Amino acid sequence: MTMNAVRRFFSLIEGPQTIGHGRPFWLGFALVVAVALVFPAFADGYTVGNTVYFLNSVFIALGLCLIWGYVGVLSFGQTAFFGIAGYSYAVLTINVGTAYGFTFAALALSVLAAALFATILGYFLFFSRINGVFLGIVTLSVTLVLERFMAQTSGPEWKIGTARLNGTNGINTMPPLTLPWSGGDFVFYPDPPLYYLVLALLLIVYLCLRILLNSRFGNVLVAIRENPERAEMLGYDIRKYQLGAFVIGAALAGLSGALYTAWGQYITPSSMGMTAAALPIVWVAVGGRSDITAAAIGTFIVLAVFQALTIYGNQYALVVMGALLVLTVLFMPDGLILSGAAKLGRITQTLRHRRSL
Amino acid sequence: MALLEIQGLSKHFGGLHVTADVDFTLDAGELHCLIGPNGAGKSTFFRLILGVVSPDRGKIVLAGKDITRLKPFQRVHEGMSVKFQVPGIFKTLSVSQNLQTALQHNCDADALAGKIAEMLDFLGLAAEARSPAGNLSHGQKQWLEIGMAVCLKPRLLLLDEPTAGMSPKETEATGELVKSLNAQGVTVLVVEHDMAFVRQVAQRVTVMHLGRIFAQGTVEEVMADSRVEAIYLGRSHA
């Protein structure tokens, strides 16, 4: 009975739309999770804090991977949704405070705000049949307009309730995530508790995305990427599927934004700027945009390298990022991780073949 | 009984009347070919039926229901299915997944695998089930797409040059495939250039010329019509 349930679960999270299946992959997966669980015990607080930031960013990358890699819609809107959720978290928590665990409600509401905005924007885009490069231009414009707008809110008249928006300086007085506890509030700061919370959320999101992508819904998403006209003439209202994926992607970007704000207690308009809009594209492209596992690993590695470059005084970290994108597009258009995985797959297949001879 | 009724259908692009006041009826169970020289307006007429292009005037009725204003995917729900001229398949998806995408509408999870296997056998693609559809030969891609169109269990199957780019042998096999589908009760409308194919399959033929219906009848009647020969050879605009 339990064996059957396990098998059923694995049949949901494995499928043609995601790499990784069978015992070796899931053993490796368990190993990575185990390492991640004990990691804070062996690292200093600063490194753990940085890792929280990397893990936070994986959500926005997974969202982009979903809409760009799986549905074929290159959107720069992720950064806008990130900012909307970040600002929502700031404004909500500054106004209401941390009583009764409200910060967690604020986290959920911020994600919802991003998703709602994406629903409205996405409706006009997809139901007007705006596609390809035009969708990229419109979403980038929306992001930059939001940045410009927030940057000019430095005057005292720009406030929502008690929360001053502070223009380019941004907001930095919001509380971290806080749970009421009998012996005093449990604050998700300093880092290890927040680290575990984000890690747990990431695992849940990753597995849910695997289920979604290998479902019938995911099958149609990929079909739309491959040939939208054919998908429509199989009876699918492709606009609804595109919108659905766009909103899920936006919610993930929103989760990144709200968690980022709670983590750093800090959000500024530049989080919606040109650089911020371009970076997720680099992370996802370098890892491999057409697979969530590749995109997640790629994002984590690229961010860690980027951080190292910046810390050691290298002013050219962004230039290196740009070069990395160009090189990936030229030489490994499927992304480093995905190409590597494909090579590994071929090697194991050859070995198995030889053994069977 | 008429399955598809088209009345006064017109479409112009600028000053060019690509479809000019066309009346057309397709009976249920028919296997009908639409032919005509290049630029006759066949493709636009076809796209009007699909709903990819919307008409300036006229009415399209499918099985008694006015579908003139319906979107393409809604027409599919009304029982229309199409095979495009350029093989419209999902290249990176496996052959099975291509069929699954077409089948999953009206099929529960348990029955899906069986239905896919059945269709793979019917198309002779069982050996390629797991390989990406993009790796198939041209003819196999065409068959796969016909298979996908058939998976929807259409009342009306529209085929746009199903044998384009095929070898004579593949063309003949496709003809047999189309005939067997028709024998199973599917009404088929084919736009085709290949006259050998038309002779092989068609029961009735409609000739289009300059956006109008030029002639209609059995293959023999149409072939014997000297006016049809004339427009094909470009001798006349009559």
Interface residues (C-beta under 8 A of the other chain):
Chain A: P16 R216 N219 V220 V222 A223 E226 N227 E229 R230 A231 E232 M233 L234 G235 Y236 D237 I238
Chain B: L50 V52 K71 P72 F73 V76 H77 S81 V82 F84 G88 I89 F90 K91 T92 L93 S94 Q97 Q100 T101 A102 Q104 H105 E145 M148 L152
